[in-house]
Amino acid sequence: MGPDTVAEGAGLRRFWSDVRPVARIDNAVGLDNQEQGKPVWVCRGQRAAWTRLWPEFKRLS
């Protein structure tokens, strides 16, 4: 599993009121990379308009 990123549950809750992991990424070839094993999040209840949120997401890597 790759390193942790800002896009984890606690960080996402700053922007959405309902944040839930629904799956894990699996590239199906056993290649260990930064995405392998990371959660896939469903986020609902956006706390602000996209025009305000988008600049924050430009910093995600």
Phi, psi and omega per residue, in radians:
M1 nan 2.397 -3.110
G2 -1.260 3.107 -3.124
P3 -1.197 2.753 3.092
D4 -1.158 2.657 3.113
T5 -2.223 3.041 3.082
V6 -1.116 -0.463 -3.076
A7 -1.407 1.019 3.038
E8 -1.974 2.958 -3.050
G9 -0.886 -0.876 -3.091
A10 -1.075 -0.736 3.130
G11 -1.182 -0.654 -3.130
L12 -1.223 -0.509 -3.126
R13 -1.163 -0.267 3.020
R14 -1.138 -0.475 -2.997
F15 -1.910 -0.381 -3.138
W16 -2.332 2.599 -3.130
S17 -1.491 -0.381 -3.121
D18 -2.239 1.920 -3.082
V19 -2.235 2.102 -3.086
R20 -2.378 2.356 3.011
P21 -1.336 2.345 -3.098
V22 -2.108 -0.240 -3.131
A23 -2.917 3.106 3.030
R24 -2.220 2.505 3.130
I25 -1.236 2.317 3.076
D26 -2.435 1.995 -3.106
N27 -1.338 -0.053 3.032
A28 1.131 0.190 3.075
V29 -2.185 0.099 3.100
G30 1.295 0.253 3.131
L31 -1.406 2.047 3.134
D32 -1.453 1.896 3.097
N33 -2.330 -3.049 -3.063
Q34 -1.126 -0.448 -3.105
E35 -1.582 -0.459 -3.071
Q36 -0.951 2.193 3.082
G37 1.453 -0.071 3.135
K38 -1.263 2.629 3.133
P39 -1.302 2.648 2.975
V40 -1.805 2.174 -3.054
W41 -1.853 2.453 2.921
V42 -1.843 2.190 -3.088
C43 -2.098 2.248 3.125
R44 -2.303 2.839 3.105
G45 1.299 0.923 -3.128
Q46 -0.967 2.294 -3.033
R47 -1.524 -0.228 -3.124
A48 -2.681 2.923 3.107
A49 -1.193 2.648 3.120
W50 -0.984 -0.603 -3.132
T51 -1.084 -0.501 3.094
R52 -1.503 -0.629 -3.089
L53 -1.345 -0.653 -2.983
W54 -0.955 -0.762 3.114
P55 -0.992 -0.546 3.094
E56 -1.168 -0.660 -3.089
F57 -1.345 -0.311 3.081
K58 -1.064 -0.360 -3.118
R59 -1.530 -0.167 3.105
L60 -1.209 2.547 3.109
S61 -2.234 nan nan
